[in-house]
Amino acid sequence: MEDDYWVEESSVITPPVCNKRKRRVGKRKIEFIGWGSRPLIEFLEAIGKDTKENYSQREVATFITRYINERGLASAEKKKKVICDERLFAIFGKKFISRLKVHDMLEEHFAENHDESDDDSSDEEGYEKKSSSGLKKNLSGQIKKVAKIPKSCFAAVVADNIKLVYLKRSVIEELLKVPESFEFKIVGSFVRMKSDPNDIYQKNRFQLQQVTGVEKEVPGAGSEICLRVSNFFKEVPISMLSSDNFSEEEIEDVRDRIKTGLLKRLTVKEVEEKAQILHADITKNSIAREISLLQAKIDHANEKGWRREYPFRCLPYIY
């Protein structure tokens, strides 16, 4: 899927501009509260379970599977793939997990499976393995710089990339039907809204903005959910968003705002992860829209054919 993303042109000609990120070494340290880890205990309390009772690994896996089904967190594209919300992310430390691996991934969250004496040795061993494998990847990366793009590189600001993370109002209205995953899906995406009429520097009638948060109760907006967008002083009601495609001029405006520091530059990894989350919803909406347009054309063609076959029925009565 990496080949589907555009990167800055300079990334191919010269060494790519990458974010410097510190790699975590070894296993993450888990804090335990009694028989289970803190994130696991907090999750069970949140879904109404009595944490004084010692649950088995299989029982907890059943609780989590039921939670996934109730919250609609299974990927619409791949049913075995689960989109982790905030609670599941705290347990598994990943944005996506396999439904089939839930039971196995819970093993480290049970105190009975945790041996503190093995921590140091396993960390050192893990570090050596990661170092050696990482070195091989780096070497192969140097040989094929263009073929394999580091995910920490900045994604190019082009229409093909923005389309992957752009949500029309009609898509957002569908996402609202599943409130449990709404904020998780929409934050980080782009929306199209009317430009501020008082902004003398804004040439376009509409502009693309990145969603930074959700406001469920906004004074003066009634019960309507509003969005917080980057570098805009007030919340934006969903009804004020556009359901149309954006223009190349609006993409150019995004580039200008990134250059001036008003918008954050997205990395290939950020675009890829958000695109995977939104792909099924965007595709579903696009198909529904195409079917609607096709049906309208069929109805129009049928009406024209009916008029040709019965032309006199269309004439008004003359008295």
Protein Blocks (a to p, Z undefined) as FASTA:
>chain_A
ZZmpccdfklmmpccddddddddehjdddddehjbcfklmmmmmmnopafkbccdfklmm
mmmmmmmmmnopacfklmmbccddfklmmmnopabdcfklmmmmmmmmpfklpcfklmmm
mmmmmmmmmmmmmmmmmmmmmmmmmlpccfkbccdddfklmmmmcccfklmmmmmmmmml
mmmmmgopacdddddfklmkbmbfbdcdddfbdcfbdghkljaccdddehiabdcdfklp
cfbdcdfklmmmmmmmmmnopaccddfklmmmmmmmmmmmmmmmmmmmmmmmmmmmmmmm
mmmmmmmmmmmlmpccdZZ
